């Protein structure tokens, strides 16, 4: 990949993601041999460089494919936005998963229209933080991140640049 080129074509990302499944497995093993704090510094820098270059509203792939966790404050914020009682909002849009955790009850998300979130300012915390590359502990979360390598342009580009930065071959 060229150093400055950002790949955003979802069909290409999906194809390359499938082709690189074994490589990404090996990369996860490689990451475990490195200093997690140093890896985080590089991931955060790459995330800060790449994320502003990608228009998530032109993609919306995460909204089409992810199961979203919902916090109690997310539910209240959504209910207020929709001008509905919390109980009605919950019964219409939310279900309880394992351990009574709340999740959105449909994939793709109810609130996705084409590639745009219709509740963007009130979107769920999990949506706000995806793809979680700004958080510490990338190495320990690499399985979850690499699961989305073939579907998220941000993850795809950050991981490919991270491989270069770390000298992974």
C-alpha positions as CSV (number, residue, x, y, z in Angstrom):
1,X,0.0,0.0,0.0
2,X,1.3,3.5,-0.8
3,X,2.2,5.4,2.3
4,X,-0.4,8.2,1.7
5,X,-3.1,6.2,0.0
6,X,-6.3,5.6,2.0
7,X,-8.4,2.7,0.9
8,X,-12.1,3.2,1.4
9,X,-13.6,0.9,-1.2
10,X,-15.6,-1.6,0.8
11,X,-15.4,-4.3,-1.8
12,X,-11.6,-4.1,-2.0
13,X,-11.3,-4.0,1.8
14,X,-13.5,-7.1,2.1
15,X,-11.5,-9.0,-0.5
16,X,-8.2,-8.1,1.0
17,X,-9.5,-8.8,4.5
18,X,-10.4,-12.4,3.4
19,X,-7.0,-12.8,1.7
20,X,-5.1,-11.6,4.8
21,X,-6.9,-13.7,7.5
22,X,-3.8,-15.9,8.1
23,X,-1.5,-12.9,8.0
24,X,-3.6,-11.0,10.5
25,X,-3.6,-14.1,12.8
26,X,0.2,-14.0,12.6
27,X,0.2,-10.3,13.2
28,X,-1.8,-10.8,16.5
29,X,0.9,-13.2,17.6
30,X,3.6,-10.8,16.6
31,X,1.9,-8.0,18.6
32,X,2.1,-10.0,21.8
33,X,5.9,-9.9,21.6
34,X,6.0,-6.1,21.6
35,X,5.7,-3.4,24.3
36,X,2.0,-2.7,24.5
37,X,2.5,1.0,25.5
38,X,4.7,1.6,22.5
39,X,2.2,-0.2,20.2
40,X,-0.6,2.0,21.6
41,X,1.4,5.2,20.9
42,X,1.8,4.1,17.2
43,X,-1.8,3.0,16.9
44,X,-3.1,6.3,18.4
45,X,-0.9,8.4,16.1
46,X,-2.1,6.4,13.0
47,X,-5.7,6.6,14.2
48,X,-5.3,10.4,14.6
49,X,-3.8,10.7,11.0
50,X,-6.2,8.3,9.3
51,X,-9.6,8.8,10.9
52,X,-10.1,12.4,9.7
53,X,-9.5,11.3,6.2
54,X,-12.4,8.8,6.2
55,X,-16.0,9.9,6.0
56,X,-17.8,7.4,8.1
57,X,-21.2,8.7,6.9
58,X,-20.2,7.6,3.4
59,X,-19.7,4.1,4.7
60,X,-22.0,3.2,7.6
61,X,-20.7,-0.4,7.4
62,X,-20.4,-0.7,11.2
63,X,-24.1,0.3,11.5
64,X,-25.0,-2.5,9.0
65,X,-23.0,-5.2,10.7
66,X,-22.3,-4.7,14.4
67,X,-24.3,-5.6,17.5
68,X,-24.3,-2.4,19.5
69,X,-24.3,-2.4,23.3
70,X,-26.5,0.2,24.9
71,X,-26.0,1.8,28.3
72,X,-28.8,3.1,30.5
73,X,-27.8,6.7,29.8
74,X,-27.9,5.9,26.0
75,X,-31.4,4.6,26.4
76,X,-32.6,7.6,28.3
77,X,-30.9,10.0,25.8
78,X,-32.6,8.1,22.9
79,X,-36.0,8.2,24.6
80,X,-35.7,11.9,25.2
81,X,-34.6,12.5,21.6
82,X,-37.5,10.4,20.3
83,X,-39.9,12.0,22.8
84,X,-41.0,8.5,23.9
85,X,-41.2,7.0,27.4
86,X,-38.1,5.0,28.3
87,X,-40.1,1.8,28.6
88,X,-41.6,2.2,25.1
89,X,-38.2,3.1,23.6
90,X,-36.6,0.0,25.2
91,X,-39.4,-2.4,24.1
92,X,-39.2,-1.0,20.5
93,X,-35.5,-0.8,19.9
94,X,-33.6,-2.7,22.7
95,X,-33.3,-6.2,23.9
96,X,-31.4,-7.7,26.8
97,X,-28.5,-9.9,26.0
98,X,-26.3,-12.0,28.3
99,X,-26.0,-10.8,31.9
100,X,-28.9,-8.4,31.3
101,X,-26.8,-6.2,29.1
102,X,-28.8,-4.1,26.7
103,X,-28.2,-4.3,22.9
104,X,-29.8,-2.8,19.9
105,X,-32.4,-5.4,18.7
106,X,-31.7,-5.4,15.0
107,X,-28.9,-5.4,12.6
108,X,-28.6,-3.2,10.6
109,X,-29.4,-0.5,13.2
110,X,-32.9,0.9,13.2
111,X,-31.4,4.4,12.9
112,X,-29.3,3.9,9.8
113,X,-30.7,5.5,6.7
114,X,-28.6,4.5,3.7
115,X,-25.1,5.2,5.2
116,X,-26.1,7.9,7.7
117,X,-27.1,7.7,11.4
118,X,-30.4,9.5,11.9
119,X,-29.7,10.0,15.6
120,X,-26.0,10.9,15.2
121,X,-25.8,13.5,18.0
122,X,-27.6,11.1,20.4
123,X,-25.9,7.9,19.1
124,X,-25.0,5.1,21.5
125,X,-21.7,5.3,23.4
126,X,-20.5,2.1,21.6
127,X,-21.1,3.8,18.3
128,X,-19.3,7.0,19.4
129,X,-16.2,5.0,20.4
130,X,-16.0,2.6,17.4
131,X,-13.5,1.5,16.2
132,X,-11.9,1.9,19.7
133,X,-8.5,2.7,18.3
134,X,-8.1,5.7,20.6
135,X,-8.2,3.5,23.7
136,X,-5.3,1.9,25.4
137,X,-4.6,-1.8,25.2
138,X,-4.6,-2.3,21.5
139,X,-2.5,-5.5,21.7
140,X,-4.9,-7.1,24.1
141,X,-7.9,-6.1,22.0
142,X,-6.4,-7.0,18.6
143,X,-8.7,-10.0,18.1
144,X,-11.8,-7.8,18.3
145,X,-10.2,-5.1,16.1
146,X,-9.0,-7.5,13.5
147,X,-12.4,-9.1,13.3
148,X,-13.4,-5.8,11.6
149,X,-10.3,-5.5,9.4
150,X,-12.3,-6.5,6.3
151,X,-15.3,-4.2,7.0
152,X,-14.0,-0.9,8.5
153,X,-11.9,1.4,6.4
154,X,-10.4,3.0,9.5
155,X,-9.3,-0.3,11.0
156,X,-8.1,-1.6,7.6
157,X,-5.9,1.5,7.0
158,X,-4.6,1.8,10.5
159,X,-3.7,-1.9,10.7
160,X,-1.9,-1.9,7.4
161,X,0.1,1.1,8.4
162,X,0.8,-0.4,11.8
163,X,2.3,-3.5,10.1
164,X,4.7,-1.2,8.2
165,X,5.5,0.9,11.3
166,X,6.3,-2.2,13.3
167,X,8.3,-3.9,10.6
168,X,5.9,-6.8,10.4
169,X,6.6,-9.1,7.4
